[in-house]
Amino acid sequence: MEKIKVIIADDSDFVRDGMKIILDVDDDFEVLGVASNGREAIDIALREAPDVFLMDIQMPVMDGIEATREIVSRNLGKVLILTTFDDDELVHNALAAGAKGYLVKNHTPEHLKQMIKTVYNGTGVMEENILESLTKSNDAGSGAAASGFDGSVFSDRELDIIKAVADGLSNKEIADKLFISEGTVKNYITTILSKEGLSHRTALAVYYLTGRK
């Protein structure tokens, strides 16, 4: 396996250095550089061609959301947001900007490395508590899908399944709610994920709630 090339952007020296040490001792990763703001991260990327950015949100000069938007628009790499903040609006803004994942900074080193690998392999990631918060926020509003979600490719029953997944229901709970078997729910979810090129139900829920894959 080729090393995953990473750029770390955080305005805290302690956080930057800590994450660099964690990744430097693992042969699966190569840290191309560290940055104290989004602009510095982009400048490094233009020289070094990274795979994944570890991006803080609140930074001077250029914050993580603005940097993510530019990184995605210029196809410079995939962005994994790392922050101490789990504000719903920040989650929405980061995902809308094109971030592939959003993790609060309470992770273990092994969890961090696994999430980087997941994003590198094309799968979106999100902490369970953030997804739950996002779901509650959606419930408090209209309960409708985000504007970027295209429901036209799904049948009415598939849309029922998707909404239930986004509500955080398990397969058994969905089966009970829709009066179908648990096996049928699994088959529906497999078909739905295949249609959208998604790899797991969390990514499906994020797509429904935010309109971003």
N, C-alpha and C positions, 0 to 999 in steps of 0.2 A: 504494500500500500504506500502511495506517495504521501509525503507529509502534508498535513493541512496547514496552509499558510494563513496566519492570523495577524490582524492589526488590532491593537488595544487602544481605545480612546476613552480617557477618563481624566477629569481635572484633579483627581486626588493622586498624589505620588504614591501613597501607601497602597491604594487599590491597583494602580497600574503595575507597580513593582511586584505586588503579591501575585497577580494573575500571570505575569510574565514568568516568574519563578516556577509556578505550578505547571505551566505549559512547556517551559524550557527543559524540564527534567523528563519529559515524556517524548519518546522517539516518534510518536504519531503527529507531533505538531512542530511548526517552525514559526516563531514570532518575528515578523518582518520589521516591526517597529512599534513604538508607543507614541501616543499623541495626547495633548492636554485639551484639545478641542476638536470639533468636527472638521474644521478647515485643514488642520495639520494631518488628520487621518486621511483625508482625500488627497492631499499632496503626496503622502507616502504611497498611497494606492496607485497613483499615476506613475510612480517610479517602479513599484515592486510587484504589482498584480497579485493581490491577496485572494484567498477563497472566502474568508469569513472575517467580518468586523465584530469585535465586542465593543458595544457602543453605549456609553452613559447618555442620559437624556439632558440633564441640566449642566451645561458647560458654557464658558465664555466664548466670545467671538462667533462661533457657530454651534448651536446646540445639536443634540443627537437626532432630533426629529428632522430638522432642516438638512443635516448631513445625510441622513438616511434617504431622504427624498432625492438628493442629488446623486448619491451612490447608485440607487436603483435606476434612475433615469439614464445614467451613463453606463450602466451595466458593469460596475467596478467590483462587485462581489455581493455576498449575502450578509445581511445584518442581523445580529442577535443583540437585542437591547438588554442591558444589565443596569438595574437601577434600584435605589432604595425606595422609590416611589411606586405605589400601586394604585394611583388615582385613575379612575375610569376614563377620564378625558385624555390623559396621557397615553393610556393603552390604545384607545381609539386612534389617536393621532399618529402614534408610532406604527401601528398596523396599516393605517391608511397611507402612510408614507412609503410602505413597502417592506417593513421589517418582517423577517421570517420567524421571529420568536421574541418572547418578552419574559425575562426572568428577574425576580427580585434577588438582591444580593444577600441571600441567606443560604446559599448553596454550598455543598461540599465540593472539594476539588474534583472528585470523580464524577459528580453530577454535572458540574460545569463542562468537563471534557466530553461527557456523553451527549450533552445538549449541543455542543459545537459540532460533533460528528453527525448528529441528527440533522442539523441545519445544513451542513455541508452536503449531505446526501439528498437534500431537496425536500425535507419534511419540516413543516412549521411546528414550533414547540411553544407551550405556554404553561406556566405554573397552574396547578389545579385551583388555587385560591383566587388567582386572577381571572380565570375562566368563569368561576362561580360568581365573582363580582360583576363581570361583564354580562352574564346571564341575568342577574338580578336587575342590573341597570336597564337591560332590554325589557324585562318584565314591567318595570316601573313606567316605561314609555308605552308605545303603541303595541309592542309585542310583535311587530312586523319585521320582516327581513330587512337587512341593510340594503341601500340602493344599489350596491355593486353585485348583489346576489342575483343570478339569473335563474329564476324558477321555471322558465319555459321548457327546459329540457326534461322536467320531471312530471310524472303522473301525480294526481291528487293524493294517492296513497303514499307515494314517495315523499311528497311535501309534508304529509302528516308525520312521517318517520323523521325527517330532517328537523322539523320543529321540535319534536320530542327529544331528539338528541341534543339540540341546542338548549333545551330546558334542563338538561342534565339527567334525564331518565335513563335507567339501565335497560338492557334488552328485555328483561322480565317485566319491568314496569311498563315499557312500551307495548309489549304483548298484551298485558292485562288491560291497558287503556284502550287499545284498538281491537280487542277481542280476536287476536290472531295468535299463532303459536310463536314461541321464542325462536324456533328454527327459521320461521318465515321472516321474522324481524332481521335475523342475521343475514339472510339471503338478500333482503332489500338493501341493507346497509352496504353489503359487498358490491351490489350493482350500482348504488349511488356513488360510492367512492371511486369505482371504476370510471363512471361517466365523467367525473370531474378531475381524475388523475390525482386523487388524494389518497393518503396511505393509512389514515386512522380517523376515528370519530371526533377527536379533539380538533383536528384540522377542519373537519366538516362543520363543527359548531362555530369555530372562528370565522369560517367563510360565510355562514348564514348570518352571524351577528355583526360582522364588520364589512362584508363584501370583499375581503381580501383573502387570497389563497396563500 
